[in-house]
Amino acid sequence: MAGRSKRTTITLQSTAGTGYRYTTTKNKQNHPERVEYKKYDPVAKKHVIFKETR
């Protein structure tokens, strides 16, 4: 019964230049543009903006 999911896997890259990445999912119908989240970067030891990469 499980149909095709409209959610796709994306990678979030740290803007602090540490190379740290998160992976998450997003619904491309609701958010067709690239997303940005403020998350914790354990390498930089602070919260920074993470941008979606393709």
KAURGI-V388277 format. One line per field, one symbol per residue. ss: DSSP state (H for helix, E for strand, C for the rest). Layout:
# KAURGI-V388277
ss: ???
This chain:
# KAURGI-V388277
ss: CCCCCCEEEEEEEECCCCCCEEEEEEECCCCCCCCEEEEEECCCCEEEEEEEEC
